[in-house]
Amino acid sequence: MLCAIAIQRAFARDAEANPEEPIRVRIGLHTGEAIQDEDKFFGKTVIQAFRVADLAEGGEILASRTVRDLAVGSKLVFEDRGTHALKGVAEPWQVFAVS
C-alpha cells in the first residue's frame, strides 16, 4: 500500500509540473495466492486485483476488504466505496479508497 501511495504522489507531482498532460493511474489492491511463471503473475488473486482497479478513478487507490482488514492498526485511512459486482467474481465485493 505504501508503494501505491508513493506512485500516486509521484504522478500527482508530475501532473502539477505538467498540467497540460497529466498522467493519472488507477491502482487496485488485493492479496492472496498467485501463480508465478518467470516474471509474470497469474491466477484468481491477480484477476481480482485487476477488477478492483477497474473501479478506481484516475489518481485513486482502491483496496479490497481483505487488504483493508490486514491493515487494521496502521496509520492508513480507508474510505468505504461500497459493494460492487466484479466481472468474473461470483459474490459482490466491498472496496475502500486508500488515503
N, CA, C and O of each residue as an XYZ file, in Angstrom:
396
protein
N       0.815     -1.184      0.000
C       0.000      0.000      0.000
C       0.860      1.248      0.000
O       0.535      2.238     -0.657
N       1.952      1.199      0.735
C       2.838      2.365      0.757
C       3.443      2.632     -0.612
O       3.636      3.786     -0.994
N       3.743      1.572     -1.348
C       4.254      1.735     -2.712
C       3.195      2.387     -3.594
O       3.505      3.298     -4.362
N       1.954      1.931     -3.491
C       0.871      2.511     -4.288
C       0.695      3.990     -3.965
O       0.489      4.805     -4.865
N       0.775      4.335     -2.692
C       0.661      5.736     -2.283
C       1.814      6.550     -2.860
O       1.605      7.660     -3.349
N       3.031      6.005     -2.807
C       4.201      6.707     -3.365
C       4.046      6.905     -4.871
O       4.400      7.960     -5.398
N       3.526      5.907     -5.556
C       3.305      6.029     -7.006
C       2.315      7.148     -7.291
O       2.568      7.990     -8.152
N       1.188      7.170     -6.579
C       0.187      8.206     -6.823
C       0.719      9.597     -6.495
O       0.414     10.557     -7.203
N       1.504      9.713     -5.439
C       2.082     11.017     -5.091
C       3.060     11.485     -6.166
O       3.095     12.669     -6.502
N       3.851     10.565     -6.703
C       4.809     10.924     -7.759
C       4.074     11.399     -9.012
O       4.483     12.378     -9.636
N       2.997     10.714     -9.380
C       2.222     11.145    -10.548
C       1.513     12.472    -10.279
O       1.372     13.282    -11.196
N       1.067     12.713     -9.055
C       0.429     13.989     -8.720
C       1.427     15.139     -8.843
O       1.093     16.207     -9.356
N       2.664     14.911     -8.364
C       3.706     15.949     -8.511
C       3.993     16.214     -9.986
O       4.140     17.363    -10.400
N       4.072     15.152    -10.767
C       4.323     15.309    -12.196
C       3.181     16.075    -12.866
O       3.425     16.915    -13.731
N       1.940     15.790    -12.473
C       0.778     16.476    -13.046
C       0.799     17.971    -12.713
O       0.406     18.800    -13.534
N       1.257     18.307    -11.513
C       1.375     19.722    -11.147
C       2.412     20.423    -12.010
O       2.228     21.575    -12.403
N       3.506     19.722    -12.304
C       4.572     20.298    -13.129
C       4.201     20.314    -14.610
O       4.727     21.126    -15.372
N       3.306     19.428    -15.020
C       2.907     19.301    -16.427
C       1.383     19.249    -16.543
O       0.830     18.233    -16.964
N       0.703     20.335    -16.173
C      -0.765     20.297    -16.150
C      -1.405     20.087    -17.521
O      -2.559     19.667    -17.609
N      -0.671     20.375    -18.578
C      -1.232     20.199    -19.916
C      -1.304     18.724    -20.329
O      -2.070     18.373    -21.226
N      -0.513     17.859    -19.683
C      -0.526     16.426    -19.997
C      -0.389     15.587    -18.726
O       0.603     14.878    -18.552
N      -1.382     15.667    -17.839
C      -1.272     14.896    -16.595
C      -1.442     13.391    -16.858
O      -2.225     12.983    -17.716
N      -0.715     12.603    -16.126
C      -0.855     11.146    -16.184
C      -1.530     10.719    -14.890
O      -1.037     11.006    -13.799
N      -2.646     10.042    -15.015
C      -3.395      9.592    -13.844
C      -3.593      8.087    -13.960
O      -4.168      7.600    -14.934
N      -3.118      7.364    -12.972
C      -3.236      5.904    -12.992
C      -4.242      5.451    -11.931
O      -4.464      6.119    -10.921
N      -4.839      4.292    -12.204
C      -5.767      3.654    -11.274
C      -5.033      2.460    -10.665
O      -4.395      1.687    -11.380
N      -5.125      2.316     -9.357
C      -4.457      1.206     -8.685
C      -5.486      0.424     -7.883
O      -6.276      1.001     -7.135
N      -5.468     -0.894     -8.045
C      -6.327     -1.784     -7.282
C      -5.472     -2.741     -6.477
O      -4.525     -3.326     -7.003
N      -5.800     -2.902     -5.204
C      -5.019     -3.759     -4.319
C      -5.861     -4.903     -3.779
O      -6.981     -4.705     -3.309
N      -5.310     -6.080     -3.852
C      -5.890     -7.275     -3.252
C      -4.719     -8.177     -2.892
O      -3.622     -8.001     -3.422
N      -4.929     -9.117     -2.019
C      -3.852    -10.011     -1.622
C      -4.345    -11.446     -1.594
O      -5.525    -11.714     -1.364
N      -3.427    -12.352     -1.829
C      -3.742    -13.778     -1.821
C      -2.702    -14.540     -2.613
O      -1.673    -13.986     -3.001
N      -2.970    -15.802     -2.851
C      -2.058    -16.668     -3.608
C      -2.059    -16.270     -5.082
O      -3.109    -15.964     -5.647
N      -0.898    -16.273     -5.692
C      -0.767    -16.006     -7.128
C       0.149    -17.066     -7.733
O       0.979    -17.658     -7.043
N      -0.015    -17.291     -9.011
C       0.821    -18.233     -9.736
C       1.892    -17.437    -10.462
O       1.581    -16.489    -11.183
N       3.162    -17.819    -10.274
C       4.254    -17.110    -10.921
C       4.872    -17.998    -11.991
O       5.174    -19.167    -11.753
N       5.053    -17.420    -13.174
C       5.742    -18.077    -14.279
C       6.816    -17.104    -14.749
O       6.532    -16.142    -15.461
N       8.052    -17.371    -14.339
C       9.182    -16.472    -14.576
C       8.879    -15.109    -13.962
O       8.790    -14.999    -12.739
N       8.717    -14.062    -14.782
C       8.485    -12.720    -14.225
C       7.025    -12.280    -14.334
O       6.722    -11.098    -14.167
N       6.124    -13.216    -14.611
C       4.701    -12.883    -14.742
C       3.892    -13.593    -13.669
O       4.230    -14.695    -13.237
N       2.808    -12.933    -13.245
C       1.923    -13.497    -12.237
C       0.542    -13.696    -12.837
O       0.076    -12.890    -13.643
N      -0.112    -14.790    -12.427
C      -1.423    -15.164    -12.944
C      -2.307    -15.619    -11.790
O      -1.865    -15.692    -10.643
N      -3.546    -15.919    -12.106
C      -4.435    -16.547    -11.151
C      -5.553    -15.649    -10.680
O      -5.639    -14.472    -11.031
N      -6.410    -16.251     -9.867
C      -7.610    -15.607     -9.357
C      -7.317    -14.306     -8.614
O      -8.018    -13.311     -8.802
N      -6.295    -14.309     -7.782
C      -5.962    -13.114     -6.990
C      -5.573    -11.948     -7.894
O      -5.968    -10.809     -7.642
N      -4.810    -12.222     -8.931
C      -4.388    -11.174     -9.866
C      -5.607    -10.604    -10.591
O      -5.726     -9.391    -10.761
N      -6.499    -11.481    -11.011
C      -7.718    -11.031    -11.698
C      -8.570    -10.173    -10.763
O      -9.116     -9.152    -11.181
N      -8.684    -10.585     -9.503
C      -9.480     -9.817     -8.545
C      -8.887     -8.430     -8.310
O      -9.629     -7.452     -8.221
N      -7.568     -8.333     -8.208
C      -6.927     -7.020     -8.052
C      -7.189     -6.155     -9.278
O      -7.439     -4.955     -9.157
N      -7.131     -6.765    -10.455
C      -7.405     -6.043    -11.706
C      -8.834     -5.510    -11.711
O      -9.071     -4.378    -12.132
N      -9.782     -6.310    -11.250
C     -11.190     -5.890    -11.211
C     -11.406     -4.746    -10.211
O     -12.212     -3.849    -10.458
N     -10.696     -4.782     -9.096
C     -10.771     -3.679     -8.133
C     -10.227     -2.405     -8.780
O     -10.806     -1.330     -8.620
N      -9.116     -2.522     -9.509
C      -8.543     -1.359    -10.202
C      -9.506     -0.796    -11.237
O      -9.538      0.414    -11.458
N     -10.299     -1.668    -11.879
C     -11.295     -1.207    -12.850
C     -12.281     -0.217    -12.239
O     -12.802      0.653    -12.936
N     -12.536     -0.346    -10.948
C     -13.495      0.530    -10.263
C     -12.902      1.887     -9.897
O     -13.638      2.837     -9.629
N     -11.584      1.980     -9.884
C     -10.908      3.205     -9.441
C     -10.970      4.301    -10.500
O     -11.048      4.035    -11.699
N     -10.934      5.513    -10.028
C     -10.779      6.691    -10.896
C      -9.288      6.939    -11.079
O      -8.474      6.431    -10.308
N      -8.925      7.714    -12.091
C      -7.528      8.092    -12.261
C      -7.019      8.821    -11.030
O      -7.677      9.738    -10.539
N      -5.868      8.432    -10.529
C      -5.293      9.042     -9.340
C      -5.776      8.431     -8.041
O      -5.461      8.930     -6.961
N      -6.541      7.352     -8.136
C      -7.143      6.751     -6.942
C      -6.574      5.349     -6.680
O      -6.196      4.628     -7.603
N      -6.526      4.996     -5.417
C      -6.135      3.653     -4.990
C      -7.341      3.020     -4.317
O      -7.863      3.561     -3.342
N      -7.789      1.879     -4.829
C      -8.856      1.134     -4.182
C      -8.297     -0.178     -3.669
O      -7.440     -0.795     -4.302
N      -8.791     -0.595     -2.513
C      -8.341     -1.840     -1.896
C      -9.540     -2.719     -1.581
O     -10.633     -2.235     -1.289
N      -9.307     -4.017     -1.648
C     -10.344     -4.965     -1.260
C     -10.513     -4.942      0.253
O      -9.671     -4.416      0.981
N     -11.604     -5.515      0.704
C     -11.840     -5.622      2.151
C     -10.721     -6.422      2.812
O     -10.322     -6.112      3.935
N     -10.210     -7.446      2.130
C      -9.116     -8.260      2.674
C      -7.896     -7.409      2.977
O      -7.294     -7.532      4.043
N      -7.535     -6.552      2.047
C      -6.380     -5.668      2.246
C      -6.654     -4.706      3.386
O      -5.798     -4.501      4.246
N      -7.835     -4.117      3.399
C      -8.205     -3.192      4.473
C      -8.130     -3.879      5.838
O      -7.601     -3.313      6.795
N      -8.658     -5.096      5.923
C      -8.651     -5.825      7.195
C      -7.233     -6.124      7.665
O      -6.961     -6.085      8.865
N      -6.329     -6.421      6.742
C      -4.940     -6.699      7.106
C      -4.205     -5.448      7.592
O      -3.194     -5.543      8.288
N      -4.724     -4.279      7.218
C      -4.073     -3.021      7.593
C      -4.630     -2.420      8.884
O      -4.246     -1.317      9.271
N      -5.524     -3.135      9.544
C      -6.083     -2.632     10.807
C      -4.937     -2.347     11.773
O      -4.031     -3.164     11.936
N      -4.988     -1.197     12.400
C      -3.940     -0.795     13.339
C      -2.857      0.054     12.694
O      -2.009      0.610     13.392
N      -2.873      0.161     11.366
C      -1.897      1.025     10.690
C      -2.409      2.461     10.716
O      -3.518      2.730     11.176
N      -1.595      3.364     10.221
C      -1.993      4.778     10.163
C      -2.714      5.112      8.864
O      -3.085      6.264      8.638
N      -2.914      4.114      8.011
C      -3.592      4.350      6.746
C      -5.071      4.624      6.984
O      -5.673      4.107      7.926
N      -5.641      5.443      6.115
C      -7.043      5.809      6.212
C      -7.784      5.200      5.032
O      -7.357      5.322      3.884
N      -8.904      4.540      5.330
C      -9.712      3.900      4.299
C     -11.106      4.512      4.297
O     -11.684      4.772      5.352
N     -11.634      4.736      3.107
C     -12.987      5.265      2.954
C     -13.815      4.219      2.210
O     -13.449      3.792      1.115
N     -14.914      3.818      2.802
C     -15.782      2.809      2.188
C     -16.330      3.331      0.867
O     -16.920      4.410      0.815
N     -16.137      2.568     -0.191
C     -16.660      2.940     -1.510
C     -17.783      2.015     -1.957
O     -18.152      1.993     -3.132
N     -18.321      1.254     -1.014
C     -19.494      0.439     -1.314
C     -19.169     -0.965     -1.779
O     -18.012     -1.378     -1.861
N     -20.237     -1.677     -2.076
C     -20.140     -3.056     -2.530
C     -20.419     -3.088     -4.028
O     -21.357     -2.450     -4.509
N     -19.598     -3.834     -4.756
C     -19.685     -3.853     -6.223
C     -19.620     -5.268     -6.756
O     -18.979     -6.141     -6.172
N     -20.290     -5.480     -7.866
C     -20.158     -6.737     -8.600
C     -18.896     -6.624     -9.452
O     -18.725     -5.656    -10.193
N     -18.026     -7.604     -9.345
C     -16.808     -7.629    -10.151
C     -16.964     -8.662    -11.256
O     -17.401     -9.785    -11.005
N     -16.615     -8.293    -12.452
C     -16.725     -9.201    -13.590
C     -15.944    -10.490    -13.314
O     -14.767    -10.454    -12.958
N     -16.615    -11.611    -13.483
C     -15.967    -12.904    -13.295
C     -15.841    -13.347    -11.854
O     -15.257    -14.397    -11.583
N     -16.378    -12.566    -10.917
C     -16.306    -12.897     -9.492
C     -17.737    -13.124     -9.010
O     -18.609    -12.282     -9.224
N     -17.978    -14.261     -8.361
C     -19.332    -14.674     -8.006
C     -20.027    -13.728     -7.026
O     -21.172    -13.340     -7.254
N     -19.362    -13.358     -5.958
C     -20.000    -12.566     -4.914
C     -19.617    -11.092     -5.012
O     -18.525    -10.774     -5.484
N     -20.497    -10.185     -4.575
C     -20.155     -8.756     -4.550
C     -18.986     -8.492     -3.594
O     -18.802     -9.200     -2.604
N     -18.214     -7.471     -3.909
C     -17.040     -7.110     -3.108
C     -17.185     -5.715     -2.553
O     -17.651     -4.806     -3.239
N     -16.783     -5.549     -1.300
C     -16.714     -4.226     -0.699
C     -15.320     -3.674     -0.963
O     -14.325     -4.362     -0.735
N     -15.243     -2.447     -1.437
C     -13.954     -1.831     -1.725
C     -13.806     -0.538     -0.947
O     -14.788      0.089     -0.548
N     -12.555     -0.157     -0.742
C     -12.206      1.009      0.062
C     -11.182      1.853     -0.665
O     -10.242      1.322     -1.256
N     -11.357      3.172     -0.625
C     -10.331      4.078     -1.139
C      -9.263      4.218     -0.070
O      -9.567      4.323      1.118
N      -8.009      4.218     -0.504
C      -6.864      4.379      0.395
C      -6.423      5.824      0.315
O      -6.131      6.326     -0.771
N      -6.371      6.509      1.470
C      -5.948      7.911      1.505
C      -4.489      7.998      1.871
O      -3.937      9.096      1.954
